[in-house]
Structures are given as C-alpha cells and as structure tokens.
Amino acid sequence: MDETRAREVLTAAGVPADARLLALGENAVFGAGDVVVKIGRDAELLGRAERELSVAQWLAEAGVPAVRPADPKPRLVEGHPVTVWHRLPDAVRAAEPADLAGLLRLIHALPPPAFSLPRRELLGGVERWLRLAGDAIDPADAAYLRERRDGFAEAAAALIPHLPPGPIHGDALPRNVHVGPDGPVLVDLETFSADFREHDLVVMALSRDRYGLAPEAYASFTAAYGWDVREWEGCGVLRGARETASCAWVAQHAPTNPRALAEFRRRVSSLRDNDPEVRWHPF
C-alpha cells in the first residue's frame, strides 16, 4: 500500500484529505486534528486491529501509560482496517532505552487480560511479506529465508524461558514510546501477545548488535529493567528468529522502494555470511 492508495482509503473513511502522513509501513498512519488514523495494509489485519483496540482499553484500566482509542471499534474501508486514536501531545524529547524499560516492567508485571492474546508468532508474517515482495527479490533469497524461518521456529519451540511468560508488547523499541509532558507513553499496540517476556528484551539486544545502539544506551536499558537477556542461553535463538523476520519485513517494500531492496540484500547477505557485525539500517 503506497501513500496514494492510503489517501484514497482515508477519503473513503471520511477523513479530511489534508491529513498529514506520519508513517508508512505495515500501516499508513495519518494525523488529522486531534486524532490519529491508522490504515492497515489489507483485510487480513482486521482481527489484529480489533485486538489492538482491546489491548488499549485493558492497559487504560490497568493504569499503564499508553495510546487511547478514539473509537472502540475498527472499520473495514475498501478492504482496509481503519482505527482512530486520540492524538498525543507533542513530544518533549526523544524516547530513550530506559524509558522503554520502565514501560516493559509495568507490562511484564500484568496478569493476562480477560480476552485472549496470541502467541508472539515472530515468524508468522514471513510468508506474507515474501509474497508481497514477489519478483522484486531473488527467489533464492526467499527460499533461504523460508529455510531459516523453519529452523528457528523449531529451535524456539524447545526453549525454556528464564522469566515467567505472560503479556508482552511484541515490538519493544524506543520508537514505540512517545515522551510527552506527562512522561513516556506506549504506542503501537498491535503486536501485543502472551509469550516469553524475553521476546521484548531481545529486541534491544539486537539493536545493540545490528543497528548501532551505543553500549552505554543498552546498559541503561538493562539497568532500568533489572536484567540482561544476553545472560539467557536462549537469546541467540530468539535473536536469529527476529533477524529472519526483519529481513522478510523489509522485503515487502522492495517492489516500490529501491532503498528497501538494497537494505534487504544487505541483510540477507550478512545472514548468509554468518556475519553478526554487519550493521543494518533502520527502515
């Protein structure tokens, strides 16, 4: 889904055409007055949109600082799920790893909600992302990622967690934290799951190793959380699974974005070469 298509859906949903594009990835996100409108890529994501709204309400009841829905139900508009959220005040500063760690401690202390949360199927989107990439990527690279997916899925199934399993964010990065006048607020709730808490912690370990997060910034994260997931013997398995998923996620943008194709090739090449030091570019 490109911006043109997203704006067509936005107009069909009755949102002013001059809404500002805030992000374009798995979803198109627009700011319009005092609300934010999120448009999903396809109808398959409607169930996830419904769950994201339920998660937001649950977090509100639990007192966890998080984005709040302006409409309790999603709409399916021209085959795309559309959700509407209260717009947050302007950020007072960029979110830091320690801000994220504080929010994760709150989430990881919660009991399961009354509704069902799925397992964190980290590799579940690989096939769809590769399908969306189509002929834009080398079929051999797609086959390689499918093979990696299957191997890491099997290895992950045999892991024994260090922390008690339960609710997790699922995509725990500082970019999913907004620091407003009242402090850090969690955003982007669509990957909430019930699974190993280690899933949320491996993300930042990978940021340190692959995306150039400064060691001192990572140390602030582990200090604020109270534990370093790299001490866990299963860390390498979850890291490998996330790397595989991250490659496939970039691939979906390759047909329309040359930068995405170049980044996809960089990532796959580093995995093929078993080189954990190659820096990946955030996308």
N, C-alpha and C positions, 0 to 999 in steps of 0.2 A: 504494500500500500504506500503510494507516494503522497506528497502533500496535496496535489491536485485532487486525487480521489478522496483524501481525508476531508478536504474542504467541501466537497460535494455532499458527503455524509453529514457534515456539520450543518450545512444549509438545510438539508432534508430534516434534520433534527430540530430546526427552528432556532438555531444559534446565529447571532449576527455574523455576517461574512467577514467582518474586520477583526475577528478574534485573532489573538496573537499565538503563533505556533511556539510552544515551549519545548517540545521534544518530539522526535520521530524515530521510533524504534519498533519494538514489539507492539507498541501502541502509538497513536498520534495523540498528543496532549496539547490542548489549547486553553489559553486564559481568556475569559470573557467577563469583564466586570468583576463581580465579587465571587465568581465561581470558576472552577476548572473543569473542562470537559475532556474525558478520556474515550478514545475510539479504538476498539480492538481490531486486529487485523482481519479476522473472519468470524463466522458464526460459531465455529468450534469453540471459541473462547467465551461464549455466553455463560456457561456454568462457572467458569473461573471468575467472571465479573460478579456474578451473584454471590459467590463465596467471599470475594474481596469486600463487598459491602457488609456481609455478616461479620467478618473479622473486624471491620472498623467499628461496628456497633458494640461488639464484645470488648474491644480494647477501651472504648469510651466508658463502658460500665465498670471495667477493671481499673480505670484511672490511669491508663498508660497514655502518655502524650503521643497522639497520632492524628493523621488527617481524618476529617469527619465528612461523611457523605451529606450532600445537599438534597439528594433524592434517594430513598431507601431501596429502590428497585432499578435494575438496568433496563434499557430499551434496546430492542433489535431494530436498527435502522438500515434499510437497504443491505441487509446481510451482515451488519457490523454491530457488535455490542457497544452501547454508549452508556457511560456512567457520569454522574455530575457530583462534584465535590466542592465543599467550601474552600475558597481560596485563602491561603495562609498569608499573614503579614509578610512584608519584605524581610529577607534575611538580614541579620545584623553582622554576620560573618560567615565564612565557610565552615562547614561541619568538619570536625577532626575525628580521628580514630577513637579517641577517648569518649567523645560524645556518643558514638555508636555503641561502644562497650557498655556504657551506662544504660542505654535503652535495652540492649540484649539481656542484661542482668534482670531487668524488670520482666521481659517476655519469658525468659527461661525459668522464672520463679512462678509462673502462672500454671494452674491446673488446666487440663483440656477444657475447651468450651462445650456447651450443650450440643452444638452441631458437630458434624463430622469434619475433620481436617484430613486431607490425603497424606500419604507418604510423600517425602520430598523426592519426586521422580526426577532427579537431576538430569538423567539421560533421556527422559521421556520425550523431549522435544527434538532430539537429534534427527529423527527420520523426517519430521515435518520441515525442519529448517533445510535439510539437504534436498528435500523435494522442491522447496521454494527456490533453491539455488539453481536447480535444473542444469542446463548445459553450460552455464557460466563457469562452473568449476570442473576440474579434471575428474572423470569418473573413477580413476584410480585413487584420488584423494578421498572421494566419497566412500569408496569401498574400504579404504584404510580406517576412516573414522567409524564406520559401522563395526568393523572388527574390534577396534579399541573399545567402543561402546559395550559390546557384548562381553569382552574380557573384564572390564571394570565393573560391569553390572554383577557378574558372577562373584568377583572378589569382594564387592561391597556387601553382598548378601551374607558373607561369612564373618563380617566384622563384629566385634564385641565393643560396645561403647564404654567410655570412661565416665561420662556424665549420664544422669538419668534422662532417658528420652522424654520428649514432650513437645509443646508448641515451639516453633521456630519461625523466624522471618523468612528464611529461604534464599535471600539475595542480600546479605548483610554487608553493605558498603556505605561509606560516608555519603556518597551521592544520594542515598535514600534516607538521609537525615536532613532536615531543614531547621536551622537555628534561627528562631525568631526572637522577639523581645522577651518572651517568657521562657526561653530555653530551647533545647533540642526537641524536635518532633519527628516521629517516624512517618515516612511516606512510602508509597508503592507497596501495597499490602497483598498483591495478587499471588505471591509465591508462598504465603503462609502455609505451613504444613505441620504435621506431627511426626517427628522423626528424631534422629540423633541430634542433640544440641551441637555436636561437633561440626555439623554442616555449616552453621553460622560462623564458626570460628576459622575454618579452613579458608574461607573467602579472603580474609585479611592476610593469612599466611601466604596465600598465592599472590596477593597484591604486593607483598614484600619481595617475593622471589621473581615474579614475572613483570610487574608493572612499575617497578622502581620506587615503591613506598620506602621512605627512609627508615633505617633500622630503629632510630630513636622514636619515630612515629609508631612503628609496630610495637615497640616496648611500652609506649604509653597505652596502647590498646590492651595488651596483656595485663598490665598493671591495674588498669581500671576494671577489667573483667575478673581478674584474680587467677588466671591460669593460661598457659601457653599450649595450644593444641598440638604444637610440634613435638611435645613430650609423649604424645599418644602414638602407639605403633600403627594405628590405622590411618594416620594423617596422609601418608603417601597415596593410599588408595582413593580417598575422597578428593585429594588434590588432582590425581590423574583423571578421575571422572569429571571433575569440574573443567579441567583443561580441554577435555574432549568435547564437552558441551559448549564451551566458549568458542571453540573453532567452528562448530556447526552453526552456532548462533550468528556469527559474522557472515557465514556463507549465504544466508538468506538475503542479504543486502547486495551480494555480488552482481546480480543481473543489472542493476541500475546505478551502482556506485563503484567506480574504479578503485577508490581508496579501500573499500571493503574487500574487494578481490585481492588487492595487494597484501592487505593485512591477513586475510585468510591464508594465502600462500606462505606468508612468513610464519604463521603459527603452525601450520601443518608441517612445514619443513623442519622446524625446531623439534617437533614431536618425533618425526621420522628419524632425525639425527640424535634423538635422546639427549638433547642439549637443554638443560634446565636454566641456563644462564641467559638465553636469548630473551631480550626484552620485548614484550608485546605492547602495542599501543592501545590505550583505551578507545573504545568505539561506541 
